[in-house]
Amino acid sequence: MSQNQGTFRIGTEEAAIMRIDEMGFTPDQKDFIFADWPEGIEHYSWLLTATRDEIVAWGEAGEWGREEKE
């Protein structure tokens, strides 16, 4: 590696954030996607491999975090 070529490394969370940003989710959807999930790194790893359709299906199953209003 030449002197001018640096290695750029990012973590799993940062990579997941970049990938989701590129997929065109709304701000509310991103809030749900990146909520404080207890699975932590497993959740971010899943976001790196899941298709957009899989993420949408997961979000819809959780109603994107919406609370029912009575």
mmCIF file of the N, C-alpha and C atoms, coordinates in Angstrom:
data_MODEL
# 
_entry.id   MODEL 
# 
loop_
_atom_site.group_PDB 
_atom_site.id 
_atom_site.type_symbol 
_atom_site.label_atom_id 
_atom_site.label_alt_id 
_atom_site.label_comp_id 
_atom_site.label_asym_id 
_atom_site.label_entity_id 
_atom_site.label_seq_id 
_atom_site.pdbx_PDB_ins_code 
_atom_site.Cartn_x 
_atom_site.Cartn_y 
_atom_site.Cartn_z 
_atom_site.occupancy 
_atom_site.B_iso_or_equiv 
_atom_site.pdbx_formal_charge 
_atom_site.auth_seq_id 
_atom_site.auth_comp_id 
_atom_site.auth_asym_id 
_atom_site.auth_atom_id 
_atom_site.pdbx_PDB_model_num 
ATOM 1   N N  . MET A 1 1  ? 0.852   -1.166 0.000  1.00 0.00 ? 1  MET A N  1 
ATOM 2   C CA . MET A 1 1  ? 0.000   0.000  0.000  1.00 0.00 ? 1  MET A CA 1 
ATOM 3   C C  . MET A 1 1  ? 0.897   1.228  0.000  1.00 0.00 ? 1  MET A C  1 
ATOM 4   N N  . SER A 1 2  ? 0.599   2.156  -0.864 1.00 0.00 ? 2  SER A N  1 
ATOM 5   C CA . SER A 1 2  ? 1.420   3.357  -0.929 1.00 0.00 ? 2  SER A CA 1 
ATOM 6   C C  . SER A 1 2  ? 1.150   4.255  0.268  1.00 0.00 ? 2  SER A C  1 
ATOM 7   N N  . GLN A 1 3  ? 2.002   5.209  0.424  1.00 0.00 ? 3  GLN A N  1 
ATOM 8   C CA . GLN A 1 3  ? 1.912   6.136  1.539  1.00 0.00 ? 3  GLN A CA 1 
ATOM 9   C C  . GLN A 1 3  ? 0.602   6.926  1.514  1.00 0.00 ? 3  GLN A C  1 
ATOM 10  N N  . ASN A 1 4  ? 0.065   7.182  0.334  1.00 0.00 ? 4  ASN A N  1 
ATOM 11  C CA . ASN A 1 4  ? -1.152  7.987  0.196  1.00 0.00 ? 4  ASN A CA 1 
ATOM 12  C C  . ASN A 1 4  ? -2.430  7.164  0.273  1.00 0.00 ? 4  ASN A C  1 
ATOM 13  N N  . GLN A 1 5  ? -2.304  5.849  0.276  1.00 0.00 ? 5  GLN A N  1 
ATOM 14  C CA . GLN A 1 5  ? -3.486  4.996  0.327  1.00 0.00 ? 5  GLN A CA 1 
ATOM 15  C C  . GLN A 1 5  ? -3.747  4.586  1.769  1.00 0.00 ? 5  GLN A C  1 
ATOM 16  N N  . GLY A 1 6  ? -4.787  5.138  2.353  1.00 0.00 ? 6  GLY A N  1 
ATOM 17  C CA . GLY A 1 6  ? -5.158  4.775  3.709  1.00 0.00 ? 6  GLY A CA 1 
ATOM 18  C C  . GLY A 1 6  ? -6.240  3.713  3.690  1.00 0.00 ? 6  GLY A C  1 
ATOM 19  N N  . THR A 1 7  ? -6.387  3.044  4.774  1.00 0.00 ? 7  THR A N  1 
ATOM 20  C CA . THR A 1 7  ? -7.454  2.071  4.906  1.00 0.00 ? 7  THR A CA 1 
ATOM 21  C C  . THR A 1 7  ? -8.612  2.752  5.599  1.00 0.00 ? 7  THR A C  1 
ATOM 22  N N  . PHE A 1 8  ? -9.777  2.644  4.992  1.00 0.00 ? 8  PHE A N  1 
ATOM 23  C CA . PHE A 1 8  ? -10.979 3.252  5.560  1.00 0.00 ? 8  PHE A CA 1 
ATOM 24  C C  . PHE A 1 8  ? -11.847 2.118  6.072  1.00 0.00 ? 8  PHE A C  1 
ATOM 25  N N  . ARG A 1 9  ? -12.099 2.119  7.353  1.00 0.00 ? 9  ARG A N  1 
ATOM 26  C CA . ARG A 1 9  ? -12.937 1.088  7.950  1.00 0.00 ? 9  ARG A CA 1 
ATOM 27  C C  . ARG A 1 9  ? -14.058 1.750  8.721  1.00 0.00 ? 9  ARG A C  1 
ATOM 28  N N  . ILE A 1 10 ? -15.228 1.166  8.580  1.00 0.00 ? 10 ILE A N  1 
ATOM 29  C CA . ILE A 1 10 ? -16.355 1.649  9.359  1.00 0.00 ? 10 ILE A CA 1 
ATOM 30  C C  . ILE A 1 10 ? -16.937 0.454  10.096 1.00 0.00 ? 10 ILE A C  1 
ATOM 31  N N  . GLY A 1 11 ? -17.657 0.739  11.153 1.00 0.00 ? 11 GLY A N  1 
ATOM 32  C CA . GLY A 1 11 ? -18.271 -0.318 11.936 1.00 0.00 ? 11 GLY A CA 1 
ATOM 33  C C  . GLY A 1 11 ? -19.587 -0.774 11.333 1.00 0.00 ? 11 GLY A C  1 
ATOM 34  N N  . THR A 1 12 ? -20.114 -1.825 11.902 1.00 0.00 ? 12 THR A N  1 
ATOM 35  C CA . THR A 1 12 ? -21.367 -2.403 11.433 1.00 0.00 ? 12 THR A CA 1 
ATOM 36  C C  . THR A 1 12 ? -22.515 -1.403 11.516 1.00 0.00 ? 12 THR A C  1 
ATOM 37  N N  . GLU A 1 13 ? -22.594 -0.676 12.629 1.00 0.00 ? 13 GLU A N  1 
ATOM 38  C CA . GLU A 1 13 ? -23.676 0.295  12.793 1.00 0.00 ? 13 GLU A CA 1 
ATOM 39  C C  . GLU A 1 13 ? -23.591 1.387  11.729 1.00 0.00 ? 13 GLU A C  1 
ATOM 40  N N  . GLU A 1 14 ? -22.408 1.923  11.502 1.00 0.00 ? 14 GLU A N  1 
ATOM 41  C CA . GLU A 1 14 ? -22.240 2.980  10.501 1.00 0.00 ? 14 GLU A CA 1 
ATOM 42  C C  . GLU A 1 14 ? -22.577 2.471  9.106  1.00 0.00 ? 14 GLU A C  1 
ATOM 43  N N  . ALA A 1 15 ? -22.144 1.242  8.800  1.00 0.00 ? 15 ALA A N  1 
ATOM 44  C CA . ALA A 1 15 ? -22.427 0.653  7.489  1.00 0.00 ? 15 ALA A CA 1 
ATOM 45  C C  . ALA A 1 15 ? -23.931 0.463  7.299  1.00 0.00 ? 15 ALA A C  1 
ATOM 46  N N  . ALA A 1 16 ? -24.612 0.029  8.359  1.00 0.00 ? 16 ALA A N  1 
ATOM 47  C CA . ALA A 1 16 ? -26.063 -0.159 8.277  1.00 0.00 ? 16 ALA A CA 1 
ATOM 48  C C  . ALA A 1 16 ? -26.769 1.172  8.054  1.00 0.00 ? 16 ALA A C  1 
ATOM 49  N N  . ILE A 1 17 ? -26.332 2.200  8.747  1.00 0.00 ? 17 ILE A N  1 
ATOM 50  C CA . ILE A 1 17 ? -26.930 3.529  8.583  1.00 0.00 ? 17 ILE A CA 1 
ATOM 51  C C  . ILE A 1 17 ? -26.759 4.012  7.143  1.00 0.00 ? 17 ILE A C  1 
ATOM 52  N N  . MET A 1 18 ? -25.574 3.844  6.598  1.00 0.00 ? 18 MET A N  1 
ATOM 53  C CA . MET A 1 18 ? -25.327 4.261  5.209  1.00 0.00 ? 18 MET A CA 1 
ATOM 54  C C  . MET A 1 18 ? -26.211 3.483  4.241  1.00 0.00 ? 18 MET A C  1 
ATOM 55  N N  . ARG A 1 19 ? -26.337 2.180  4.464  1.00 0.00 ? 19 ARG A N  1 
ATOM 56  C CA . ARG A 1 19 ? -27.143 1.346  3.569  1.00 0.00 ? 19 ARG A CA 1 
ATOM 57  C C  . ARG A 1 19 ? -28.620 1.747  3.626  1.00 0.00 ? 19 ARG A C  1 
ATOM 58  N N  . ILE A 1 20 ? -29.139 1.945  4.828  1.00 0.00 ? 20 ILE A N  1 
ATOM 59  C CA . ILE A 1 20 ? -30.548 2.327  4.978  1.00 0.00 ? 20 ILE A CA 1 
ATOM 60  C C  . ILE A 1 20 ? -30.791 3.701  4.363  1.00 0.00 ? 20 ILE A C  1 
ATOM 61  N N  . ASP A 1 21 ? -29.856 4.627  4.529  1.00 0.00 ? 21 ASP A N  1 
ATOM 62  C CA . ASP A 1 21 ? -29.988 5.951  3.904  1.00 0.00 ? 21 ASP A CA 1 
ATOM 63  C C  . ASP A 1 21 ? -30.126 5.826  2.393  1.00 0.00 ? 21 ASP A C  1 
ATOM 64  N N  . GLU A 1 22 ? -29.391 4.904  1.801  1.00 0.00 ? 22 GLU A N  1 
ATOM 65  C CA . GLU A 1 22 ? -29.425 4.716  0.346  1.00 0.00 ? 22 GLU A CA 1 
ATOM 66  C C  . GLU A 1 22 ? -30.720 4.063  -0.128 1.00 0.00 ? 22 GLU A C  1 
ATOM 67  N N  . MET A 1 23 ? -31.448 3.414  0.774  1.00 0.00 ? 23 MET A N  1 
ATOM 68  C CA . MET A 1 23 ? -32.668 2.682  0.398  1.00 0.00 ? 23 MET A CA 1 
ATOM 69  C C  . MET A 1 23 ? -33.903 3.565  0.337  1.00 0.00 ? 23 MET A C  1 
ATOM 70  N N  . GLY A 1 24 ? -33.816 4.813  0.787  1.00 0.00 ? 24 GLY A N  1 
ATOM 71  C CA . GLY A 1 24 ? -34.924 5.741  0.631  1.00 0.00 ? 24 GLY A CA 1 
ATOM 72  C C  . GLY A 1 24 ? -36.060 5.605  1.622  1.00 0.00 ? 24 GLY A C  1 
ATOM 73  N N  . PHE A 1 25 ? -35.765 5.191  2.839  1.00 0.00 ? 25 PHE A N  1 
ATOM 74  C CA . PHE A 1 25 ? -36.801 5.139  3.866  1.00 0.00 ? 25 PHE A CA 1 
ATOM 75  C C  . PHE A 1 25 ? -37.115 6.542  4.363  1.00 0.00 ? 25 PHE A C  1 
ATOM 76  N N  . THR A 1 26 ? -38.339 6.721  4.863  1.00 0.00 ? 26 THR A N  1 
ATOM 77  C CA . THR A 1 26 ? -38.745 8.020  5.408  1.00 0.00 ? 26 THR A CA 1 
ATOM 78  C C  . THR A 1 26 ? -38.061 8.232  6.767  1.00 0.00 ? 26 THR A C  1 
ATOM 79  N N  . PRO A 1 27 ? -38.025 9.482  7.244  1.00 0.00 ? 27 PRO A N  1 
ATOM 80  C CA . PRO A 1 27 ? -37.453 9.720  8.577  1.00 0.00 ? 27 PRO A CA 1 
ATOM 81  C C  . PRO A 1 27 ? -38.143 8.913  9.678  1.00 0.00 ? 27 PRO A C  1 
ATOM 82  N N  . ASP A 1 28 ? -39.487 8.793  9.627  1.00 0.00 ? 28 ASP A N  1 
ATOM 83  C CA . ASP A 1 28 ? -40.202 8.001  10.635 1.00 0.00 ? 28 ASP A CA 1 
ATOM 84  C C  . ASP A 1 28 ? -39.826 6.524  10.554 1.00 0.00 ? 28 ASP A C  1 
ATOM 85  N N  . GLN A 1 29 ? -39.685 6.016  9.338  1.00 0.00 ? 29 GLN A N  1 
ATOM 86  C CA . GLN A 1 29 ? -39.271 4.623  9.174  1.00 0.00 ? 29 GLN A CA 1 
ATOM 87  C C  . GLN A 1 29 ? -37.857 4.412  9.714  1.00 0.00 ? 29 GLN A C  1 
ATOM 88  N N  . LYS A 1 30 ? -36.963 5.361  9.448  1.00 0.00 ? 30 LYS A N  1 
ATOM 89  C CA . LYS A 1 30 ? -35.598 5.253  9.969  1.00 0.00 ? 30 LYS A CA 1 
ATOM 90  C C  . LYS A 1 30 ? -35.579 5.287  11.489 1.00 0.00 ? 30 LYS A C  1 
ATOM 91  N N  . ASP A 1 31 ? -36.456 6.105  12.089 1.00 0.00 ? 31 ASP A N  1 
ATOM 92  C CA . ASP A 1 31 ? -36.542 6.132  13.551 1.00 0.00 ? 31 ASP A CA 1 
ATOM 93  C C  . ASP A 1 31 ? -36.878 4.748  14.094 1.00 0.00 ? 31 ASP A C  1 
ATOM 94  N N  . PHE A 1 32 ? -37.808 4.065  13.426 1.00 0.00 ? 32 PHE A N  1 
ATOM 95  C CA . PHE A 1 32 ? -38.183 2.712  13.854 1.00 0.00 ? 32 PHE A CA 1 
ATOM 96  C C  . PHE A 1 32 ? -37.044 1.728  13.600 1.00 0.00 ? 32 PHE A C  1 
ATOM 97  N N  . ILE A 1 33 ? -36.464 1.809  12.423 1.00 0.00 ? 33 ILE A N  1 
ATOM 98  C CA . ILE A 1 33 ? -35.380 0.895  12.052 1.00 0.00 ? 33 ILE A CA 1 
ATOM 99  C C  . ILE A 1 33 ? -34.218 0.995  13.034 1.00 0.00 ? 33 ILE A C  1 
ATOM 100 N N  . PHE A 1 34 ? -33.909 2.214  13.461 1.00 0.00 ? 34 PHE A N  1 
ATOM 101 C CA . PHE A 1 34 ? -32.750 2.421  14.330 1.00 0.00 ? 34 PHE A CA 1 
ATOM 102 C C  . PHE A 1 34 ? -33.121 2.666  15.791 1.00 0.00 ? 34 PHE A C  1 
ATOM 103 N N  . ALA A 1 35 ? -34.338 2.241  16.182 1.00 0.00 ? 35 ALA A N  1 
ATOM 104 C CA . ALA A 1 35 ? -34.708 2.322  17.597 1.00 0.00 ? 35 ALA A CA 1 
ATOM 105 C C  . ALA A 1 35 ? -33.720 1.470  18.391 1.00 0.00 ? 35 ALA A C  1 
ATOM 106 N N  . ASP A 1 36 ? -33.707 1.634  19.674 1.00 0.00 ? 36 ASP A N  1 
ATOM 107 C CA . ASP A 1 36 ? -32.754 0.931  20.533 1.00 0.00 ? 36 ASP A CA 1 
ATOM 108 C C  . ASP A 1 36 ? -33.173 -0.532 20.692 1.00 0.00 ? 36 ASP A C  1 
ATOM 109 N N  . TRP A 1 37 ? -32.840 -1.339 19.702 1.00 0.00 ? 37 TRP A N  1 
ATOM 110 C CA . TRP A 1 37 ? -33.219 -2.752 19.714 1.00 0.00 ? 37 TRP A CA 1 
ATOM 111 C C  . TRP A 1 37 ? -32.282 -3.528 20.621 1.00 0.00 ? 37 TRP A C  1 
ATOM 112 N N  . PRO A 1 38 ? -32.833 -4.438 21.441 1.00 0.00 ? 38 PRO A N  1 
ATOM 113 C CA . PRO A 1 38 ? -31.988 -5.199 22.364 1.00 0.00 ? 38 PRO A CA 1 
ATOM 114 C C  . PRO A 1 38 ? -31.011 -6.140 21.656 1.00 0.00 ? 38 PRO A C  1 
ATOM 115 N N  . GLU A 1 39 ? -31.262 -6.438 20.396 1.00 0.00 ? 39 GLU A N  1 
ATOM 116 C CA . GLU A 1 39 ? -30.381 -7.337 19.655 1.00 0.00 ? 39 GLU A CA 1 
ATOM 117 C C  . GLU A 1 39 ? -29.059 -6.673 19.284 1.00 0.00 ? 39 GLU A C  1 
ATOM 118 N N  . GLY A 1 40 ? -29.016 -5.348 19.340 1.00 0.00 ? 40 GLY A N  1 
ATOM 119 C CA . GLY A 1 40 ? -27.780 -4.611 19.085 1.00 0.00 ? 40 GLY A CA 1 
ATOM 120 C C  . GLY A 1 40 ? -27.117 -4.956 17.770 1.00 0.00 ? 40 GLY A C  1 
ATOM 121 N N  . ILE A 1 41 ? -25.897 -5.475 17.845 1.00 0.00 ? 41 ILE A N  1 
ATOM 122 C CA . ILE A 1 41 ? -25.086 -5.740 16.646 1.00 0.00 ? 41 ILE A CA 1 
ATOM 123 C C  . ILE A 1 41 ? -25.778 -6.718 15.704 1.00 0.00 ? 41 ILE A C  1 
ATOM 124 N N  . GLU A 1 42 ? -26.552 -7.659 16.241 1.00 0.00 ? 42 GLU A N  1 
ATOM 125 C CA . GLU A 1 42 ? -27.275 -8.606 15.380 1.00 0.00 ? 42 GLU A CA 1 
ATOM 126 C C  . GLU A 1 42 ? -28.279 -7.870 14.500 1.00 0.00 ? 42 GLU A C  1 
ATOM 127 N N  . HIS A 1 43 ? -28.925 -6.860 15.066 1.00 0.00 ? 43 HIS A N  1 
ATOM 128 C CA . HIS A 1 43 ? -29.903 -6.071 14.302 1.00 0.00 ? 43 HIS A CA 1 
ATOM 129 C C  . HIS A 1 43 ? -29.198 -5.329 13.167 1.00 0.00 ? 43 HIS A C  1 
ATOM 130 N N  . TYR A 1 44 ? -28.082 -4.687 13.474 1.00 0.00 ? 44 TYR A N  1 
ATOM 131 C CA . TYR A 1 44 ? -27.341 -3.959 12.442 1.00 0.00 ? 44 TYR A CA 1 
ATOM 132 C C  . TYR A 1 44 ? -26.807 -4.908 11.381 1.00 0.00 ? 44 TYR A C  1 
ATOM 133 N N  . SER A 1 45 ? -26.358 -6.081 11.778 1.00 0.00 ? 45 SER A N  1 
ATOM 134 C CA . SER A 1 45 ? -25.879 -7.075 10.814 1.00 0.00 ? 45 SER A CA 1 
ATOM 135 C C  . SER A 1 45 ? -27.014 -7.506 9.896  1.00 0.00 ? 45 SER A C  1 
ATOM 136 N N  . TRP A 1 46 ? -28.209 -7.690 10.467 1.00 0.00 ? 46 TRP A N  1 
ATOM 137 C CA . TRP A 1 46 ? -29.366 -8.050 9.652  1.00 0.00 ? 46 TRP A CA 1 
ATOM 138 C C  . TRP A 1 46 ? -29.677 -6.949 8.654  1.00 0.00 ? 46 TRP A C  1 
ATOM 139 N N  . LEU A 1 47 ? -29.593 -5.691 9.091  1.00 0.00 ? 47 LEU A N  1 
ATOM 140 C CA . LEU A 1 47 ? -29.854 -4.576 8.172  1.00 0.00 ? 47 LEU A CA 1 
ATOM 141 C C  . LEU A 1 47 ? -28.874 -4.553 7.007  1.00 0.00 ? 47 LEU A C  1 
ATOM 142 N N  . LEU A 1 48 ? -27.705 -5.119 7.191  1.00 0.00 ? 48 LEU A N  1 
ATOM 143 C CA . LEU A 1 48 ? -26.710 -5.158 6.114  1.00 0.00 ? 48 LEU A CA 1 
ATOM 144 C C  . LEU A 1 48 ? -26.980 -6.266 5.106  1.00 0.00 ? 48 LEU A C  1 
ATOM 145 N N  . THR A 1 49 ? -27.802 -7.237 5.474  1.00 0.00 ? 49 THR A N  1 
ATOM 146 C CA . THR A 1 49 ? -28.039 -8.365 4.565  1.00 0.00 ? 49 THR A CA 1 
ATOM 147 C C  . THR A 1 49 ? -29.476 -8.459 4.077  1.00 0.00 ? 49 THR A C  1 
ATOM 148 N N  . ALA A 1 50 ? -30.418 -7.878 4.819  1.00 0.00 ? 50 ALA A N  1 
ATOM 149 C CA . ALA A 1 50 ? -31.831 -7.962 4.438  1.00 0.00 ? 50 ALA A CA 1 
ATOM 150 C C  . ALA A 1 50 ? -32.100 -7.133 3.187  1.00 0.00 ? 50 ALA A C  1 
ATOM 151 N N  . THR A 1 51 ? -33.038 -7.608 2.396  1.00 0.00 ? 51 THR A N  1 
ATOM 152 C CA . THR A 1 51 ? -33.466 -6.823 1.233  1.00 0.00 ? 51 THR A CA 1 
ATOM 153 C C  . THR A 1 51 ? -34.372 -5.696 1.719  1.00 0.00 ? 51 THR A C  1 
ATOM 154 N N  . ARG A 1 52 ? -34.596 -4.723 0.862  1.00 0.00 ? 52 ARG A N  1 
ATOM 155 C CA . ARG A 1 52 ? -35.504 -3.630 1.217  1.00 0.00 ? 52 ARG A CA 1 
ATOM 156 C C  . ARG A 1 52 ? -36.885 -4.195 1.508  1.00 0.00 ? 52 ARG A C  1 
ATOM 157 N N  . ASP A 1 53 ? -37.333 -5.158 0.695  1.00 0.00 ? 53 ASP A N  1 
ATOM 158 C CA . ASP A 1 53 ? -38.648 -5.776 0.904  1.00 0.00 ? 53 ASP A CA 1 
ATOM 159 C C  . ASP A 1 53 ? -38.734 -6.455 2.268  1.00 0.00 ? 53 ASP A C  1 
ATOM 160 N N  . GLU A 1 54 ? -37.673 -7.121 2.690  1.00 0.00 ? 54 GLU A N  1 
ATOM 161 C CA . GLU A 1 54 ? -37.660 -7.771 4.004  1.00 0.00 ? 54 GLU A CA 1 
ATOM 162 C C  . GLU A 1 54 ? -37.745 -6.743 5.127  1.00 0.00 ? 54 GLU A C  1 
ATOM 163 N N  . ILE A 1 55 ? -37.037 -5.640 4.967  1.00 0.00 ? 55 ILE A N  1 
ATOM 164 C CA . ILE A 1 55 ? -37.063 -4.592 5.986  1.00 0.00 ? 55 ILE A CA 1 
ATOM 165 C C  . ILE A 1 55 ? -38.444 -3.952 6.036  1.00 0.00 ? 55 ILE A C  1 
ATOM 166 N N  . VAL A 1 56 ? -39.044 -3.712 4.879  1.00 0.00 ? 56 VAL A N  1 
ATOM 167 C CA . VAL A 1 56 ? -40.399 -3.140 4.829  1.00 0.00 ? 56 VAL A CA 1 
ATOM 168 C C  . VAL A 1 56 ? -41.393 -4.097 5.492  1.00 0.00 ? 56 VAL A C  1 
ATOM 169 N N  . ALA A 1 57 ? -41.316 -5.390 5.191  1.00 0.00 ? 57 ALA A N  1 
ATOM 170 C CA . ALA A 1 57 ? -42.229 -6.370 5.791  1.00 0.00 ? 57 ALA A CA 1 
ATOM 171 C C  . ALA A 1 57 ? -42.073 -6.385 7.312  1.00 0.00 ? 57 ALA A C  1 
ATOM 172 N N  . TRP A 1 58 ? -40.846 -6.322 7.788  1.00 0.00 ? 58 TRP A N  1 
ATOM 173 C CA . TRP A 1 58 ? -40.573 -6.278 9.234  1.00 0.00 ? 58 TRP A CA 1 
ATOM 174 C C  . TRP A 1 58 ? -41.160 -5.000 9.840  1.00 0.00 ? 58 TRP A C  1 
ATOM 175 N N  . GLY A 1 59 ? -40.953 -3.870 9.175  1.00 0.00 ? 59 GLY A N  1 
ATOM 176 C CA . GLY A 1 59 ? -41.481 -2.598 9.668  1.00 0.00 ? 59 GLY A CA 1 
ATOM 177 C C  . GLY A 1 59 ? -42.994 -2.583 9.696  1.00 0.00 ? 59 GLY A C  1 
ATOM 178 N N  . GLU A 1 60 ? -43.603 -3.120 8.640  1.00 0.00 ? 60 GLU A N  1 
ATOM 179 C CA . GLU A 1 60 ? -45.062 -3.161 8.585  1.00 0.00 ? 60 GLU A CA 1 
ATOM 180 C C  . GLU A 1 60 ? -45.622 -4.089 9.658  1.00 0.00 ? 60 GLU A C  1 
ATOM 181 N N  . ALA A 1 61 ? -44.935 -5.200 9.931  1.00 0.00 ? 61 ALA A N  1 
ATOM 182 C CA . ALA A 1 61 ? -45.380 -6.122 10.985 1.00 0.00 ? 61 ALA A CA 1 
ATOM 183 C C  . ALA A 1 61 ? -45.368 -5.421 12.345 1.00 0.00 ? 61 ALA A C  1 
ATOM 184 N N  . GLY A 1 62 ? -44.438 -4.508 12.525 1.00 0.00 ? 62 GLY A N  1 
ATOM 185 C CA . GLY A 1 62 ? -44.366 -3.717 13.757 1.00 0.00 ? 62 GLY A CA 1 
ATOM 186 C C  . GLY A 1 62 ? -45.080 -2.395 13.646 1.00 0.00 ? 62 GLY A C  1 
ATOM 187 N N  . GLU A 1 63 ? -45.846 -2.239 12.557 1.00 0.00 ? 63 GLU A N  1 
ATOM 188 C CA . GLU A 1 63 ? -46.592 -1.010 12.268 1.00 0.00 ? 63 GLU A CA 1 
ATOM 189 C C  . GLU A 1 63 ? -45.709 0.225  12.369 1.00 0.00 ? 63 GLU A C  1 
ATOM 190 N N  . TRP A 1 64 ? -44.428 0.041  12.031 1.00 0.00 ? 64 TRP A N  1 
ATOM 191 C CA . TRP A 1 64 ? -43.444 1.118  12.050 1.00 0.00 ? 64 TRP A CA 1 
ATOM 192 C C  . TRP A 1 64 ? -43.439 1.860  13.386 1.00 0.00 ? 64 TRP A C  1 
ATOM 193 N N  . GLY A 1 65 ? -43.806 1.141  14.454 1.00 0.00 ? 65 GLY A N  1 
ATOM 194 C CA . GLY A 1 65 ? -43.739 1.698  15.787 1.00 0.00 ? 65 GLY A CA 1 
ATOM 195 C C  . GLY A 1 65 ? -44.896 2.603  16.166 1.00 0.00 ? 65 GLY A C  1 
ATOM 196 N N  . ARG A 1 66 ? -45.912 2.635  15.313 1.00 0.00 ? 66 ARG A N  1 
ATOM 197 C CA . ARG A 1 66 ? -47.067 3.505  15.612 1.00 0.00 ? 66 ARG A CA 1 
ATOM 198 C C  . ARG A 1 66 ? -47.840 2.950  16.798 1.00 0.00 ? 66 ARG A C  1 
ATOM 199 N N  . GLU A 1 67 ? -48.306 3.847  17.620 1.00 0.00 ? 67 GLU A N  1 
ATOM 200 C CA . GLU A 1 67 ? -49.146 3.463  18.752 1.00 0.00 ? 67 GLU A CA 1 
ATOM 201 C C  . GLU A 1 67 ? -50.594 3.724  18.378 1.00 0.00 ? 67 GLU A C  1 
ATOM 202 N N  . GLU A 1 68 ? -51.446 2.793  18.746 1.00 0.00 ? 68 GLU A N  1 
ATOM 203 C CA . GLU A 1 68 ? -52.884 2.954  18.488 1.00 0.00 ? 68 GLU A CA 1 
ATOM 204 C C  . GLU A 1 68 ? -53.417 4.098  19.340 1.00 0.00 ? 68 GLU A C  1 
ATOM 205 N N  . LYS A 1 69 ? -54.229 4.949  18.728 1.00 0.00 ? 69 LYS A N  1 
ATOM 206 C CA . LYS A 1 69 ? -54.882 6.034  19.464 1.00 0.00 ? 69 LYS A CA 1 
ATOM 207 C C  . LYS A 1 69 ? -56.313 5.620  19.763 1.00 0.00 ? 69 LYS A C  1 
ATOM 208 N N  . GLU A 1 70 ? -56.683 5.791  21.005 1.00 0.00 ? 70 GLU A N  1 
ATOM 209 C CA . GLU A 1 70 ? -58.041 5.392  21.399 1.00 0.00 ? 70 GLU A CA 1 
ATOM 210 C C  . GLU A 1 70 ? -59.013 6.526  21.270 1.00 0.00 ? 70 GLU A C  1 
# 
